[in-house]
Amino acid sequence: MFAVIYKWKVKQGSEGKFQEAWEIRTREIAEQVGGLGSRLHMADDGTWIAYAQWPDRETWEAAGKASSPDSDAKRMVTESIESVETLFRLELVKDLLVAEGDR
C-alpha cells in the first residue's frame, strides 16, 4: 500500500465547488488509473488536506505520467484552488486504522 498526502489552498468562496469537484475527480482517478480513493480534511488553518491511497508507488507514478482525459471535475478543481502541494509520499509499514463497519 502506498499513500500520498496533498495540501490545497482553496480560493475563498470556492469551497463548495472544490469539494464537489474533488469527490468526482477522486472517483475518476479510481476508475481510470487505479487509485484506491481518498479522504479529504480541513486543517485548522483553513487549508485542505487529502490522504490518497494507491496499491503501490508504481501505480501512482504511472497515473501521474498518464495523459488522463480532461474532465469537468479536473477543470473545476483547477479553477477553485490557488495552489496544490504534494506533502508526503508514504510507504505503508503498519495499518491499525479501523473501518467504520468494523467497530
N, C-alpha and C positions, 0 to 999 in steps of 0.2 A: 504494500500500500504506500502511496505517495500523496503528499498534500502540499498545497500552495496557499499562502496567506496573502491576500491583496488588500490594499488600502485605497479608498476613493475619497476625494473631496468633491462633494456634490454641490452644484450651483444652487444658491438659495432660491426656493420656490419650485425646484425641480425634483424634490424628494419623492413624490408620488410617482412621477414619470420614471425616475430611476428604479424604484422598487419593482414596478411593473415590468420594465424592460429587462432588469436583472433576472427576474424569475423566468421570463420567456427565453432569454438568451442562455440561461443555465440549462434549461430543458433541451434547447437546440444543440448545445455542446455535447450533452449526454447522447443524444440521438445520432449526431453527425460524426463525432470524433472520439467517443468512448469515455467521456468524463463520467464520474460516479455521482455527481451532484455537489451541492454547496450549501453552506449556511451563511446567512447574511446577518451582521450585527451592527449596532451603532455604538460607537465609543463615547466616553464621557465628554470628549472634546468636540463632538459633532461629526467626526469622520466616520466613514462606513468601512467596515472590515468584513471580508468574506474568507471563509475557510473552504477550499475546494479539494475534493478527493479524486484521485486517479488510481487506476490499477497499478501503475508503475511510472517511473520517471520517463521512460521511453515513450509511452503513450502521450504523456503531457508534452514532451518535446516535439513529437510528430504532429500533434494538434496545433502547436504554435507555428509550425512550418507549413501546414496545410493551407491551401487557399480556400477557406470556408466561404460559402456563398454569402453575399451581402444579404442582410435581413433588416426588416424594420426595427427589430429589437436591438440589433447591433448598432444601428444608427441612433436609436433613442438613447442608448447608454452613452454613446459618444457625445451627443448633444446635451445631456444632462449633467455632465461632470466637468470639473475644472482640471482634475488630474487623477491619474491612477498609478499605483506603485506596487511592484511585487516585493513584499517584505521578506518572506521566507519561502524556501523550498525545503520540504521536510520528508525524510525517510522515517516510516513508522518503526518504532522499536517495541513498544508495548501498547495494547489497546484495552483500556478499562472503562471506556465510555459505555454507559448503559442506555440502550434504546428505550424509548417511551413505553413500548409494549412489553418490555422485559421486566418491569418493576413489580 
